[in-house]
Amino acid sequence: MTERERPMGPLPPGSTIGILGGGQLGRMLSLAAARLGLKCHIYDPAPAPPAAQVAAAHTAASYDDAEALLQFAWSVDAVTFEFENVPASTGAALAANAPVRPGPQAFAIAQDRVEEKAFLNGIGIGTAPWASVETETDLAAALAKTGAPGVLKTRRFGYDGKGQSRISDAGDLARAWEEIGGASAILEGFVAFQDEISVIAARGLDGQVVAYDPGRNEHRDGILHRTTVPAPVPRALTQQAVLMAGQILNALDYVGVIGVEFFCVGRDLLVNEIAPRVHNSGHWTQDACLIDQFEQHIRAVAGWPLGDGSRHSDAVMENLIGAEAEDWLRLSGEGQALHLYGKKEARAGRKMGHVTRLSPRG
């Protein structure tokens, strides 16, 4: 296969978007693209990932397979991602042969918690107190800076509570260092926050920004359990959160959807983390908005105008973790919108689907 001739301007129906990663986010992106007459080509090492069930094509190859990446890039009109932990070499190989949206800067920052905190603080956005930790001997000084209690997190990788260890006092330092495997890390001080909210926002190729209403997030065992929209917090905070999400998008010259998580601390907001992709806390948009986060991301990547992000209903979205999805018959009943991800095996802690309940907009 040789490199294809790509259309100028917005990608017309019939064009192909390449998605790196074949999980549930890639699946829902593929379904959204199909509604617009666009095709998706999934790149994922697994032989039969959930996204491949609904996509036009699937390449099963490792993320360091240079030849497979080249053929993949040549076969599509633009490339995007369903997860942020893309090897730098993979992103570079793709960017050399196809338009990649969002660009590499966002991933370099989001992949490294120290870089992320430094970026946010550098553009005037507050975070929890933090300190970089490279060796075990750095821990005592880091704890003195952040205060106790805190949480030690690996700088790279780790999600849904993985790669983390809580620290109550100096006596926990050696144990915490061992639990994260002695990897380069960041120590974050705990914040006495009242709520955690998130904003799903998008930025187009032309710089247009559209944000969805913030939702309040509740977690269980480090995994998102429920998102409630609208977030029951003061309107001034939700307005501030939307403005801060737009500030981040513009600072990154970002194209696509981003998820930004915030801690509500009195009248202030601190950013917990950013995710350069469609986000679990935005799944409610599939049922409560005319244009959901997945279509919004496809629109941005394809160079289309962004859609209307306003919601027509209030919503409560709950993740289905592990065996919870086995109750699919009841969950498919009246008043509930059930979304299952096509995963064969239900394991503890594995996201198998979600369900959304709507009510009239308040």
N, C-alpha and C positions, 0 to 999 in steps of 0.2 A: 504494500500500500504506500502511496506517495501522498504528500501534503495536499489537502483539498484547497480549492479556491473559496475563500470565505466571503460572504456578502458584506458590503459596506453598510454602515449604519445599523439600525435595529435588526436583529435576526428575524427573518420572516418565518411564518409557520412552515413546518417541514424541516427546519434547522435542528441540529443536534447539540445538546448540552452534555458535556461530560461531567460526571459526579464522582469524585474520589471518596470512596466509602459506600458500603452497601447496607447499612443498618436501617432503622426505622425512619430516620430523618431523610436519608436518600430515597426511601420508598415514597414518603409523602411528597417530597420534591418532584419525583417522577410522575406521580398522579396529578399534581398541580400543573406540570408542564404539558401533560397530555391534554388537559382541558383547553389549553391555548394552541393546540395543534403542533406542539414542539415535541421532539423525541429526546430521550435520555439514554446515555451510554454509561453504565456503572463500571467502575474500576475498583475491585476488591479482591483480596487474596482468597477469600472463601469460595468454594465451588458453587454454592447456592445461597447467597445472602438474601435477606428479605426484599431489598430493593430490586434485585434481578427478576423477581416474580412479576413485576409490573413495568419494567423498562424495556426499551427496544433492543438493547444489546448489553452484554456483560463480558468484561475481560477479567479472568481470574489469574492474577499474577501478583508477585510481591511488589512492595512499594520501592524496592531498589532494583527492579528489572529495567534497565535502561532501554532495551529494545522494545519491550512491551509498552513502556511509557511513551516512547516516540510514536509507535503505531497508534496508541490511544489518542495522543494529542493531534495527530494528523487526521483522525477520523471524526473529530468534533469541531464545532464552530466556536465554542467557548468552554472553559473549565471552571468548575466550582467545587466546593467541598462540603461534606456533611459533618466533619469533625476537625478539630483544630490541631491535633498532634500529628501533622503531616511532616515527615522528614524534610529538612531544608533542601537536601539534594533532590528530592522528588519535586518539590515546588519549583526549584530552579530549572529542572529538566522540562517540566510542563510549560513554564513561562517562556522558555526559549522557542517554543514551537506552537503556542496557541495563546489567545487572550485568557488570562487567569483573573477571576473576580470572586472575592476581593483579592487584593494584591498581597505580596509577601510581607509587607511591613506589619500588617495586622496580625499575621500568624507568628512572626518573630516575637512580637510583644506578648500575645496571649499565651504562647507556649511556655513562657518563663515568668513565674510569679514575681520575681524581683524586677525584671524589666517592665512588667505590667504596672506594678506599684510606682516605679520611678516615672514611667510615662504619665500616669494619672496625676501624680503630684506635680509633675513638670508643667502640666497645662492648668494647674490651679484647682484640681479636684481632690478632695480629701479621701483618705482611706484609714483603716485601722492602723495603729502604730506597728511598725515592722522593722526587721533587721535581717540582713543577709547572713547566712551561716554556711561556711565552706568546710569547716572541720569541727570536730567535737569540742575542741578548745575554744571555739568562737561562741559556744552556747551561753556561757555564764555572762559574758558582756552583752550578748543579744538580749538575754532575759532582763538584765538591768535597764536596757533601753526601752523594751516594750512593756515591762511589768508583767506580773503574774496575776491570774492564770493566762495561758496562751495556747497556741497550737503550732506545732512544728510540721511544716509541709514540704514535700519535695519541690524543688524549683520547677521541675518539668514533669509532665504527665500527672497521673493521679486525677480521679474524678469520683463523684458520688461517695465521698468520704474515704477513698483509697489514698495511700501515700501520705497519711496524716497521723499525728500522735498528739494527744492532749498533754499539757504540762500544768500541774497545779503549783509547783514550787521547784526550787533548785534540786531537790532530791529526785525529781523525775527526769532530769536531763539525760543521764546515761541510758535509761530505758527508752526514752523517746528517740534518741539517736539510733539505737539498735533497731527499733521498730520500723524506721524509715530506711534501713539498710545503709546508713552512713552516706547517703547521697547529698549533693549540694541542696541546700534547703533555704527556706525563709521561715522566720519565727514571727508570728502575728499575735499581737496582744488582743485579748477579748474586748469586745465593745458591748456596753450595756444598751442594747438597742431594743426598741419597743416592737418593731415589725421589720420584716424583710420584704421588700417589694422589687419588682423587676419591670423593666421597660423593653419592649421589642420595638426596634426602630429600623428603618431602611433608608439607604441613600442610593440614588440613581447615578447613572453615568454623567448626567447633566448637573449633578449637585443637589437635586431636589431631595428633601428629607421628609419622610412620613413616619410618625410614631403612633403606636397603639396605646390605648389607655393602660396605665400601670396596674399590675395585679399583685395581690399579697400572696406570698409563698409560705407554705408550712412543710417542714421536712420530718422524715422518720428515718432513723439510722443513717443519716447523711444523704438520703435520697429524697428528691422532691416528692411529696405526697399529694399536695393540693395547691391549686392556684385559684384565688377568688378575685373576680373582676366585677365592679370596680373595687380597688383596694380601699378598705375602710380607714383611711388616714386623711389628715387635713389636705384640702385642695391645694394649698400652697406647696406642699411637699410633692404632690403628683405633678404639678406644673414644673417645679424645679427639676424633678427627675427627667422629664421629657426634654427640657432644655439641656441638661447635662449629657444625655444620650446623643443629642444632636451635636454638641460640642465635641464629643469623642469621635463621632463619624467624620466630621469635617477635619479634625486634626489628623486622622488617619488617611484622608482622601479615599474613603471607603466606598466600595460598591457592593451592595447586597444587604442582607438582614443581619443585625447584631442583637445579642441579648446582653443587657446590662443589669446586674444585681446590685441593689442598694440596701444599706442598713438605715433605718429611721432612728435617729438619736435626738430626741427632743424636737427642736425645730430645724435640725440639720440633717443632711444626707451624706453618707459615706459610701463610696463604691466598694462593694465586696469583690466582684470580679467581672470581666467582660468575656463574652464568648462570640468569636467571629463566625457565626453561623446561625441558622434557625435554632430556636431554643425550646426546651421542654416546657418552660413556663408560658410559652406562646401558643400551645396547642389549642387553647380555647378559641382562638381566632378562626379555626376551621368551621365552627358552628355559630359563632356570635358576630361575625363580620362578613361583609360582602366580599372583600378581598382578604384572604387569610395570609399568614406570614409566609407560607410556602409559595403561593402564587406571587407574593410581593418579591420574594427573593429571585424567583425565576424571571420576573419582569425586569428587575435590576440587572441581572447577569446578561439577559438578552438585549439590554439597551432599550427596553420599552419604557413608556411613562409609568411612574408608580401609580398604584390604584388607591382608592378611598379606603383608609384604615379605620374609619369610624365603626363602632359596634352598634348593632340594632337591639341587643339583649344583654342583660347581666348574665354572668356565667360562673360556674364552679367546675373546674377540671380536676379529675383525680387520676393519678397513675395507677395502673394495674401491675403489681409487682409479683413475679413468680406465679404461684398457684392461684392468685386472685383472679386471673384471667379465665380460669376453668369454670367460673360462674357466669360464662358468657350469655347463657340463655336468659337468666334473670336480668343481666345488665343490658340486654338488647330490648328491654321492655319499654313501655310508653314513657315519654318524658326524658329519655336518656339517649345520647348519641354515642354509640360504641365504635371505637377504632381499635382493631387488632392488627398486629404487625407481621403476622405470618411466620413467627418463629416456632420451630418444631418442639423445642425443649424448654419447659418452664423450670428455671432454676431460682434459688433464693437470691433476691437482690436484682434479678433481671427484669427489665422493663418489657412487658409483654403486650401492652396496649394502654389505652386510656379511655375514660368515659367523661362526657361533658353534659351537665344539666343546665338548661337555660331558664330564665325567668324574665318577665317584662322589664325593660330598662327603667331603672329608678330615676 
